Amino acid sequence: MKESNYSCPYCSTAFETSEELKKHVISAHESEPLPSPEGTIKLIINGELQTFHVEPEWTLYYLLHDKLGLTGAKMFCDRGACGSCTVIMDGRPILSCMTFAIECDGKEIETVEGIARKKHPLVEAYVNNHAMQCGYCTPGFVVTAKSLLDKNPTPTEEQIRSALEGNLCRCGTYPQHPKAVLEASKILTEEKGD
Amino acid sequence: MGDYEKIAEEGKFKVGADVFEVVFDKIGKRGVRRLDGYEKASGEAIYNRDIQLPGMLYAKVLASPYPHARIVKMDTSKAEAYFGVRGVLRYDDPELKGRELNGSYFAPEWVNKGLAGWALKPIHLVLGDEAFYEGQPVGVAVVADSEQIAIEALQLVEIQWEELPFVLDQVEALKPDAPILRPGADSNAVFAGDLVEPVHEVGDVQKGFQEADRIIEFQARRRAHLWAGAELPCVVVRWRDNNLEMWVHQQQPYHSKMLISEWMDIPMNRITVHSPYMGCSFGGRGNPANNSENGMNILATLFAQRTKRPVKLLYNRAETFFGESGDMMVSDFKIGTKNDGTITAVEVKNNFAIYMCTNGIEHFTENTRIPNLRCETVTVDVSIGPAWWHRCEQLPNVFCFTLAFERVAAELGLDPTEVAIKNDGYDGKASSALFEYKEKHGFPARDSLVECIETGKKSIGWDEKWHPPGARKLPNGKMHGIGFTWDHEWDDCRGTGSAAVLIENDGTVSIIGHQSDVGVNSWTTYCQIVADELGMPYEDVRIKAFELDQGFALMSPDGSCCLCANGNVMRKAANKAKAMLLELAAKKFEDVGPEDLEIKGRVVRVKSDPQREMTIKKIVKNAMPMFDSCVFWTEAPIIAWAWHNQGIWGNSITTGRPRLCRQAHFIELEVDTETGLIDVKKIVNVNDIGKAVSPETVEGQMYGGTYMGVGRALSEEMIWDPKTGVLLNRNLLDYKYSTMNDSGPIDALFLETGLGHGPYGACGIGESTPTIVPAMFAPAVYNAIGKWILDFPITPDKVLKALGKA
């Protein structure tokens, strides 16, 4: 018996061509034309849709930092205690070192590189206020602050401190951060007002 | 005078107040854009951990699981056969067998195998078969296709260990029944080289005690804390045609080069060292003589030689907890004082473990009029990784200084600020001697300590808030405490650096010099200085400190003295370049001499006729470092270099430069007597820094130092299991340093008295705050609850115990 080239992954029905299989999957299973191979995920990273084949043990940090060269996310504590690897996933700040890449299929990710590319006023506000020393933890702060401003464009100093208190900075730049975030907030509000 | 003599003479530090003519435009101004700012805030800054090279392999070293153990037998065959493993280095491989780390460059006559705590360890092999502390790199290293494979391969190494007796506590270690850690020794007390005298005596303490109205005696203790920088250490090496290329997380990349050259016998001119941005250092990554820096570099280089592929050797967070902590001390104090607060004698007997290198008495010499001082120091080997100086090695000095002064003030019921002023001075001489020195050497006749104290008192509200100990209960039920301490400035008397200033052919300026970055905004300050010295716009001056690794190396960002050394390098080089530029300009003007010209912004103009001007761009258009001269004549380029030596580490006697700047620190806190928790309500730091080149940077150093100091005072402590000798909190969840909300408002105030020995009258700022702030908690907690807690950190259990509640 001749082996069929294409079999449906849902019901095992055999087809001669991929076009027939696609038609069948859409009509019979109301699904995407073909499921992705195992380990494939789709991510929208800084507004660009990308697909990746990932190993199950890869963290999102590893994918972003080591594979994509988005090195703004930093490895600092190595266990979710410092916030330096923070990225925004579907609007929420998350710790990319504690998140498996394979679990992120279909998610939208924003990294510090995306925030800087969009010329978000936080970046300049951080520079102006010297809210950095060695700079290693700085991207994590910027991402966390950006996520705060997305939800609350006019935070109080107390709300800023509360949002950022999970980010560690060994250089102790803490007092400069609320100043930077308030400055960015003011610029954003003025831009909106215009 | 030959060229060499000329540059050497020019680079020598001269004692006396700085004389300068420059007009400050950017120097000292706020709002100067920091040069590393955008890269760091945007995530574009590249750190060592971010470096990846095509075909790169990953290496890991075994960390000893025991505090003291020897390898009896080791079988690496399974690891060697493991899929993805590309190499294994064993302690008995010919490249490594019996070979020690080379720290000799630093200490040829002292301890020869490293400094500070490293000197205490009996053996300094790059990879040996015996571990003297848990976490010590030992036995075997693996290189593999991925970090994960390397970790798994290390787990496949079968080792038969002989566990040996260990001791963790330095007091226990001196008892007769303690196990002796050093082979062949009869005690765990160790000679620590010339860095510290076993007995240091000035004057006659017995006489001082006899003259005293009161004798105060007490014991205090500091436990180990860690600098725990943000970036996890790693080194990347590539080996091509007998040339070594390395990317190091090293504060002093030039030293890395010297040491690897010596150990591997690779000529220095065949080594390229890259030092990208560093995620923290604080001096901790300034120890090229230890396992986790030079040792790491050596192993990675051996792997790269063997595999002919780039190798990245990495540490994880837990591995950073070993061999890079601060020291531990138990100190017995005896102080004699008059009833008016005039201290007549101070005696301190210290027992140090893992030891950083200062003895505890030095600040009394450099900072006070106290004529009789005695310090007895025992340094003890224990089964804990050696200490290394990090922000900073003066912790023992400051600890003893603060506690002695605050105990005296408290026992006599005096205002501690008055006791400070009464005893200010240097070398056993009263502060009048400081004024004589200032006058003789051209410094302003200002009283730095009095000014610092007045400024700080106002900011904290000292006169309104000061109260007797245990006397102020707040409406929230907590006890209110207020505290103070003081000290001298840090440090403007050492460091050597060199750099060049080049006027590019478009009229912009490049500073050429190699330097690592630890976040102290040093490049900005160099550009401020060069711009102002030239009279050109700050925006036109740039330094690319990572781009070049030979010829010019700036003083590393170390010891609070990088600006004092490099600031002088900058202005010397700038002024030489300026003179060259004016010479060339005079030729172009034809009818004037260089002395008739001045630089103003982007033009050179005639002083007597400012309308006559020529752009710098036009002047230097043909002043070429290189050009293919087919169609026009080129001119010699405008490039000038300078070298400066700010001096050598030492006290006022050895340097001839008594410390003239002072600092005062104040704290207000609340103690919860039910939970033992301490809330920091406000900290005021007043630092006389002589002259601030970048005010925001000065403030940043004080903010950061305060948070580090709060952590050291209240929560940062390495805790070992006494049964197994294993460190229990080797991660940043259980080892707690300050978060944003662990301190109330911080006032970072600075004075600019011009009393520093550095350029424009500046002195250092980087290390002082985190070193001074911790000990100040003792008098503040005493002021709150009326009990002394002299065992640091002051954790809630100790507070409750002091209150009789635990």
Interface residues (C-beta under 8 A of the other chain):
Chain A: E57 H65 D66 G69 L70 T71 G72 A73 K74 M75 F76 C77 D78 R79 A81 C82 S84 T111 V112 E113 I115 A116 L122 V123 E124 Y126 V127 N128 H130 A131 M132 Q133 C134 G135 Y136 C137 T138 P139 V142 R161 L164 E165 G166 N167 L168 C169 R170 C171 G172 T173 Y174 P175 Q176 H177
Chain B: G31 R33 R34 D36 G37 Y38 E39 K40 A41 S42 G43 E44 A45 I46 Y47 R49 D50 Q52 Q148 W227 A228 G229 A230 E231 L232 Y277 M278 G279 C280 S281 N316 R317 D517 V518 G519 V520 N521 E696 T697 E699 G700 Y703 G704 G705 T706 Y707 M708 N731 L732 L733 Y737 S738 T739 M740 N741 S743 P745 I746
